[in-house]
Amino acid sequence: MQRRFEVGGQEFRYTPPGMTRIDPEPGDQSMFVFKSAEMIAQYRAWAERFRGGRLVELGIYDGGSTALLAKLFEPQRLASFDIKDDVPELTRFIAINGLGGRVFANFGHDQADVDTLEATLEAQMGPEPLDLVIDDASHLYAESKASFSSLFPRLRPGGLYVLEDWSHDHRRSAAMHQMIQADPDGAVSSAVTAALHESGFQDGVSPVTTMARLVLELMLVAAVRPDLVATIRIDQDFAEIERGTADIAGRLVVDDHLAPLPMLLDLRDEAASSQVS
Ligand SMILES: C[S@@+](CC[C@H](N)C(=O)[O-])C[C@H]1O[C@@H](n2cnc3c(N)ncnc32)[C@H](O)[C@@H]1O
């Protein structure tokens, strides 16, 4: 089924993350976003709060999400970044809508390259603080944490840093477990489990790369430094981190502000061993 909606004269197609993208028919001018209907509703809610604001987006993909931010928020400034080269549809959208001085699409940028990120933002956004940052790029722990360290301090107090699709690995893992349980002779499940194990995955999730690790760390920062991380709101699609009122000089080193949590793994082991056999 081809899902569609329209904002400010621009038509969009959408498919939830993890599903297959549907290509447009020739001549179709709609733009594609990798989001569910619920996620788009959340974007509309943020637009009510941050209309006319200063936004940064990481993860452009086909350009539709950048176009959606431009139409919904009518931002004062929007800078978007992606590691891939060029998306002609987005360049065309910016030109047709006369957004050249306000919306900037930056290609060939790795989100972990914070020096380049900062220099580009300096040039495109100036020194005023940001209202909203949405990270929908690599979904990897180290890369996401690098961008966070640089961009979170640039938010104004009360501004939001959104880690989109943070639970992706875990949802995939749950789906894999369902598939294994439904596998009648176990042949598929043993092959999948062995392959994942060899790649360093545990329960279908890599403890090294999962973005959920950053979300958990930020909860630990909120425990002891609410002036840095004021609130965290989590649902299946988004982790929304509100910046507190502290002055942050330069980048934020998350590891310097973690509340101790020595029991996490022990509790898990204890829970497993206390199960009645
Ligand atoms: C999930 S897609 C973005 C979807 C888009 N925001 C939307 O809603 O339609 C993720 C994008 O992140 C980009 N990406 C992956 N790793 C990256 C990295 N290290 N730095 C910057 N962008 C990256 C990919 O090229 C891809 O276009």
The ligand as an SDF file (V2000), in Angstrom:
LIG
                    3D

 27 29  0  0  0  0  0  0  0  0999 V2000
   17.2140    6.0730    8.2510 C   0  0  0  0  0  0  0  0  0  0  0  0
   17.9870    6.9780    6.9700 S   0  0  0  0  0  0  0  0  0  0  0  0
   17.3330    8.5960    7.2300 C   0  0  0  0  0  0  0  0  0  0  0  0
   15.8810    8.6410    6.9380 C   0  0  0  0  0  0  0  0  0  0  0  0
   15.2870   10.0200    6.8150 C   0  0  0  0  0  0  0  0  0  0  0  0
   15.5630   10.8660    7.9640 N   0  0  0  0  0  0  0  0  0  0  0  0
   13.7910    9.8590    6.6490 C   0  0  0  0  0  0  0  0  0  0  0  0
   13.0620    9.9320    7.6450 O   0  0  0  0  0  0  0  0  0  0  0  0
   13.3550    9.6380    5.5130 O   0  0  0  0  0  0  0  0  0  0  0  0
   19.6240    7.0940    7.5770 C   0  0  0  0  0  0  0  0  0  0  0  0
   20.5300    7.9790    6.7560 C   0  0  0  0  0  0  0  0  0  0  0  0
   21.7020    8.1820    7.5320 O   0  0  0  0  0  0  0  0  0  0  0  0
   22.8230    8.1950    6.6890 C   0  0  0  0  0  0  0  0  0  0  0  0
   24.0070    7.8070    7.4680 N   0  0  0  0  0  0  0  0  0  0  0  0
   24.4100    6.5710    7.8430 C   0  0  0  0  0  0  0  0  0  0  0  0
   25.5540    6.6380    8.5400 N   0  0  0  0  0  0  0  0  0  0  0  0
   25.8800    7.9580    8.6320 C   0  0  0  0  0  0  0  0  0  0  0  0
   26.9420    8.6740    9.2300 C   0  0  0  0  0  0  0  0  0  0  0  0
   27.9280    8.0430    9.8970 N   0  0  0  0  0  0  0  0  0  0  0  0
   26.9630   10.0160    9.1200 N   0  0  0  0  0  0  0  0  0  0  0  0
   25.9810   10.6820    8.4550 C   0  0  0  0  0  0  0  0  0  0  0  0
   24.9420   10.0510    7.8550 N   0  0  0  0  0  0  0  0  0  0  0  0
   24.8790    8.7070    7.9430 C   0  0  0  0  0  0  0  0  0  0  0  0
   22.4840    7.2140    5.5700 C   0  0  0  0  0  0  0  0  0  0  0  0
   23.2110    7.5390    4.3980 O   0  0  0  0  0  0  0  0  0  0  0  0
   20.9720    7.3940    5.4270 C   0  0  0  0  0  0  0  0  0  0  0  0
   20.6820    8.2790    4.3750 O   0  0  0  0  0  0  0  0  0  0  0  0
  1  2  1  0
  2  3  1  0
  2 10  1  0
  3  4  1  0
  4  5  1  0
  5  6  1  0
  5  7  1  0
  7  8  2  0
  7  9  1  0
 10 11  1  0
 11 12  1  0
 11 26  1  0
 12 13  1  0
 13 14  1  0
 13 24  1  0
 14 15  1  0
 14 23  1  0
 15 16  2  0
 16 17  1  0
 17 18  1  0
 17 23  2  0
 18 19  1  0
 18 20  2  0
 20 21  1  0
 21 22  2  0
 22 23  1  0
 24 25  1  0
 24 26  1  0
 26 27  1  0
M  CHG  2   2   1   9  -1
M  END
$$$$
